[in-house]
């Protein structure tokens, strides 16, 4: 038992909480800040843009609100858990609306498939196209559930720090057929070519090619059925604002216009960051929510890196790029669903152009987002807010977007006008575009990739940049480029991994 201090003896000052600096305010960085704040860290989030969100930045233009990035909310429990860590209820701050259908899928010939979470409705849709595939759909969904139980519930929040971690799960991965691709797994159960597209397009929403991405990502099908597809009222930006409010409520600090130029080191140990302004910010730990490849290539000196060398970074495979046209119309299009997938005349060939040949094709497939179908407040009265997203080659190809952007946008506008948005070109009142070049220049995404490293099998789990840096002590990574990968549940789960790899604040204080 420690004896009491003599009367009048000054008590020693309490040690300050250890300082965690987080680079970037995307969903991964914001979730990491909340988790570290709940564990007793003093947190500073540094964002080079003028507002939070990263890829989930919000543009306000001519009375229209555009969510720049993710618009599909699945697995809402990963968000609810962050609010619970702060003693709050998610539903008190953010309203989620369930989508039905999840997606309206339009084939190039004009046929439509409404994809939802209701098994009976999906079976009825399948029977309209290929009655013989209904039983195969049920078998595929049982397979998707089995993959979800292992890939998401058991492994999604666990670190892969060693080859032993990878070897430990190898039997499960082999049993679940992770060597197959998503398209290959779907084709095992489904014969109709169009239904194969319906059930295999999900990897495109995280920048992957269904013909090369590991079938582990087939878990998305069951994830959506189990938890639904939701939209946040006020747009995805309402989630960002809510997360920032939690951080500030914990006493954390948000700094905007603060671009990190270097992670400072003492030998091979992170000691803080240096900003482009020259200011140095010391830290006990550094968490990078910047693009993983960009973090190693540009923020960590080459001499301090053993695994993520320049050569390895350059030779890695990266996800598709994104061309996004944001536009507002002076009229509403009530017949257009909140989420539409508009498939072009080619599927495999188009994806080979994007991922393999890295050439900009004349044809395209689109994700059309109309949030005003659910929340009219995102546009002036009587108007609609849209974005049309087209997967395109990343900057590993030779497309000159300064020259190609406007012709490509105009081609998309003509196509939409001729199909689901009649007279569109005469109705557009505000417009902006983002290309892979913008992703590189504005978001510092390596090669302008929309979702960091491509999620092929040999770039997953242990083979991906680790949540706890293999090269630098006290450097941690969150976001799409680390485990478990892209997508809203993935990047938020990457922050959950930190609970297992970051020391407790009391150990560093």
N, C-alpha and C positions, 0 to 999 in steps of 0.2 A: 504494500500500500504506500503510495506516495505521500510523504508528510506534508501538512499544510504549509503554505508560504507564510513567513513572519508578517505581522500586520504592517501595512504601508509599503510592502515590496511590490514594485511594478510587475504586473503580469506580462509575460512575453506576448508580443503581437501575434495574432493568428496569421498563419501562412496564407498568402493569397492563393486562390484556386488556380490550378494549372490552366494555361492559355492554349486553346485550340484555334488555329486559323484555318478557315475553310475557303478554298479557291473556287468560286463559282456558286451561283444561286439557282441552279436547276433543281428539279425535284430531289435528286440524290443529295445535293449539298444542303438543301433546306431540311430534309429528313435527318441527315447526319448532325446538323446543328442542334436540332431538338433532342435527339438521343444523347448527344454529349452534354448538352445543357442539363438534361435530367440526371446525368451521372455526376454532376458537380463541376464540370468544366466551365471556365469563362470562355465564351465563344465570340469570335469575330468572323463574319462572312464578308468576303471581298468579291465584288461584282464589277466587271469592267464596263458593263452597259449602264444606262441611266435608271434602270428599274430591274426588279428581280424577275426570275423565271427561266433565264437561259433560253433553251429551245421553246419553253412555254411562255415566252415574252408576249405581251399584249400590245397590239397597235390600235390606236384610236385615230380614225381618219374620216373627216366629213360626216361626223355623226354616227359612223359605223364602228363596231368593235370587232376586231379580228384576233382570235387566238392563233398565234403564229405556229404553234407546234401541236402537242398531243391534245386530242379532243375526245378520246374514248376512255372512259373510266371503268375498269373492271376490278374485281377484288377490293371493294371499298373498305374491307376490314383493315387493310394495311394503312389506310389513312386514319381510320377510327383509332387505331392503336397509338398513333402519334398524338392525337388530342388527349387520349386517356393518360399518356405519360405526363401531361401538363395539368391533369385534374379537370379536364374539360370534356364536353360532349361535341363530337364532330357535327351532329345534326343541328346544334345551336348556332353554328357559324356558316355551314354550307348545306344547301339543299341539292340532293341528287334526284334526278328523274330517270326512271327506268325506260329504256328504249324498246319499242316493239313496232316493227321488227328491229333486230339488231342492225341489219344491213339489207338494203334492197339491191340485189345484184342483177344488173342488166347485161345480157349477152349482146354481141354485136348485131345479131339478127332482130333484136328488139324484144325477145322473150325475157321475162322477169322472174326471179326467184327471190321470195322473201325469206330471209334467214333469221331465225329467232331462237329463243331458249326453250320453247315449248316443243317437246319431242313429238307430240301428235301433229302439230302444225308442220314441223319439218318433214315428218314422214309423208304428210299429205302433199307437200310441195315436191318431194322426191318422186312420189307415185305419178305425178303429172308428167314427169320427164322420163322416168325409167322405173316402172313398178318392181322390176326384178332386183333393184338396188336397195329397197327398203330394209330388207334383212341385213344386207351388208353394212348399211348405215348404223344399225343398232350394234353390230359387232365392232365397227370402227369406234363408236363412242365408248364402248366398254374398254377398248384398248387405250383410248385417250384418257379415260378416268384412271386406269392403272398407271399410266405415265405421269399423270398429274399427282397421284398419291406419292410417288417417289420423287419426281423431278421438282415439284413445287413445294409440297408439304414437308418433305423430309430433307431436301437438299438445297432449296432456294435461299435459305438464310444461313447456310453453313459455309465456313471458309474452306478453301482448297489451298493449304499452305505447303503441302508436300506431295510427292508422288504416291506416298502411302494413302493419302486421302483419296486420290484418284483410284488406286488399286482396290481400295475398300468398297467402292461402289461399282467396280467393273462388272461383277456378276449380275447386279441388277440392270445395268445398262445393256449388257448382252441379252439378258432375258427379255427386256423390253424392245429389243431390236433397234437400239440407237444408231447402229451402223447404217440403217436405212435413211432415206430422205423423207421429208414430210409427204411429198408427192408419191414416193414409192409406197409409203405406208397406206395412204388413202387408196392407191391403186390396188392394193392387196384385197380390199373389200368392195370397191366401187368400180363398175365397168363403164358407165356412161361418161364420155369425155367432158361434158359440161358439168356434171356433178363432181367430177374430180377437181375441176377448177373451183367450184363452190367450197369444197371442203379442204382445199390446200392453199388458198390465197393468204391465209393469216400471216405467214412469215413476211410477206411484203409490208405489213404494217410495222415491222421492226427492222426493215431494210434487208431482209434475207431473201434468197432465191428458193422457192419451194422445191426445186429440183436438186439443190445441193445442201440445204440446211438440214441438220440432224433432226430425226423424227421426234426427238425430245420436245421440240416446239409444237408437236401435235397436241400437247397438253392444253394449249390455248382453247381448243374446241370445248373441252370439258370445263375449263376454268370459266368460260363465258356462260355455259349452261348452268353451272353451280352458283355463280355469283351475279350473273346478269351483265348487261352492258348499260352504262349510265351516262348521263350528261349532267354537268354541274350548271345550275342556274347562275346566270351572270358570266358564263363561260368558264373555261379552265382557269382563267385568271383569278376567279374567286377562290380556287384552291391555293394558288400562290399567295394571295393576300392573307388567307387564313393561316398558312404556315408561317409567314413572316410575323403575323401577330403573335403566334405562339412563341417564336424565338425572342421577340422583344419583351413579351411577358415574362420570360425566364431571365431577363437581364442581358440577353445577347445583343450584339451590335451588328447592324447592317451598314456596309459602306459601298456606295455606288461610285462609278467612275474611277474605280481602283483596279487598274490592270496589273497583274503580277507578271514580272519579267523574269524572275528567277526564284527558285527555292534555295535558300541559303543553307550551307552545310558546314558542319565541323567534322572533317573526315568524310565518313559515310552516314552521318546522322543529321537529319533535318533540324534546323534551329530556328526556322522562320521563313519569311519571304521578303523579297525586295520588289517594290513597285516600279512601274515604268517612270514614275516621278523621281525615283531615287530613294524614297522613304523605305527604311527597313523596319519590319514588324517582327519582333521576336515571338517565338511560340514554343511550347513544350511538345506539341504535335502539329503536323500539317496534314490536312485532308484535302485531296484534289478532286473536285467535281468537274474540273476541266476535262476535255477529251483525253482519254488515257494515252493515246499515241502522241498527242501534242504535249502532254505533261512531260513524258520522258524525252521526247525529241527536242523540246524547246525550253523547258524549265529546269531540267536536271543536267548538269555538265556531263559530257560524254565520258570523261575519265572516271566518273563515279558510278557508271552503269556497267554491269556485267552481263545481265540477261537481256535487257531491253536496249541493245546496241542500235546505232543508227541503221546498220545493215538489216537487223531483224525487223525493225519498225518499217523500213522501206519494203521489205519482202513479204510482210503480212498482207492478208486480204481484207479489204474494207467493204462495208455495206454499200448499197446503192446510194446514189445522190438523189436529191429531191428537187423537182421544179414545182413551185407552189404559186398559183395565181389567186390572189385575194381580190374579191370584187364585191361591190354592192349594187343592187338594182333598184330602180325607182318603182318597181311593182313587185308583188309577191307571186311566188310559184307554189301554191298550196299543195299541188299534187306531187311535189318532190319530197322524198323522205329526208330525215335528219342525216342519215348516213347512207350514201349510195356508192356501190362499186360498179363502174362502167367498164366492162371488159372489151378490149379491142379485138380485131380480127385474128390476132396471133396470141398464143400463150407461151409455149416453150421457146419459139423463135425470138419473140420480143425479149424474153428474159435472158436468152443467150446474148443478144445484142447489148443489153444493159450490163450484165455481170461478166461475161466472158470476153466479148469483143470490145466492150466499152465504146460503143458508137451510138450516136443519137439517131434513133430510127424515126421514120416519118409517121408511123402509127404509134399508138400509145394506149394504155389503160389508165383509168383515173379513179381516185377516191374523191367523191364530191361531198363536201360538208356544208350543210345548210342548218346552222344552229338556231336560226329564227323559226324553224319548224317547231321548236320546243320553247324558245325564249325570245319573243318578239322584241324585248328591250334592247337587243344587240344591234338593232338597226332603227333608223327613223320610222315613224308611223307609216304603214303602208309599203314598207321596203323590205328587202331581204338581204341578209349577209351570207356570203359564200366563200369557200375556197375550193379550188380544184388542184389536187396534188397528183403529180405524175412521177413515178419512179424513173430515174434517168441514170446514165453512167456517172460515177464520181469523177473527180479530176484526174484519175489515172488515165483517162482517155484524152482526146485532143480537141474536144468541143470548146470553141471560143464563145463563151456565154455573152460577152459584150455584143457579139454579132447575132447569136442564135436565139437570144431570149425573146425578143419581140415577135419574130416569125413563129416561134413555137407557141407563144401565148395566143397569137392570132389563130393558129391552127386549132388550138383547144377551144377558143371562142366559137369558131365556125362549127366545130363538131357538136358542141353543146347546143348551139342555136338550132342545129338540124335534128337534134334528138330530144333531149329532156327539158331544154330551156328555150322554147320558141321565141324568136325575135330578140335573143339575148344581146346581140351587139348594139341594138338601139336602146336597150334598157340599162346598160351599165353607166353608173354615175360616179363611181370611184374605183380605183384600181391600183394594185401594186404587185410586184413579183419578187420571188426569192429563188435563187439558183444555187447550185453547188458552190459557185464562186462566192456567193454571199455567206454560205455556211462556213467556208474557210476564212473569209476576211472578217466577218462580223462575229461569228461564234467560235472561231479558232478550232474548227473541226478539221482534223488531218485529212487531206485530199478532198475536202468538202463532203465527206461521207455523212449521210443523214443520221446514222446510228452507230458510228465508230466501227469496231472490227466486225467483219461478217461472221454470223453465228454458225459456222460450219463445225463439225465435230472436233477437228484438231485445233480449233480456237475457242473451245468451251471449257468451263470448269477450270482445272489446274492449268490448262494451256492458255487461258486468258490472262491478261495482267491481273495479278493478285490484289485482293482488297488490302492486304498488308504488303507493302512493296517488298519485292524480292531483292531490290538493289539498295534501298535507302532505309535506314532505321528511323522509326517514328514518322514515316510517310505512309499515308493510307489513301486508297482510291475508292470512290463511289461513282455511280453513274452507268451509262450504257456500255462503256468499254471494259468494265470489270465484271466479276461474277455477281449475279447470275445472268445479266444481260439487259437488253433494251426493253422498252415498254414500261408503262407506269408502275405495274407491280414489281417489275425487275429492278428498276433503279431505286425504288423505295426499299426493296428487300436488300439491296447492296448496302444501304445504311444500317440495316438491322444486323448485318454481318459484323459491323464494327463492335457490337456489344461483346463479341467473342475474341476480338483481336486487339482492341485498344485497351491499355491498362486502365484500371480504375483511377479516378482523379486522386484518391487518397494515396495511391502508390507513387504519384508524381509530385504531390504537394510538398 
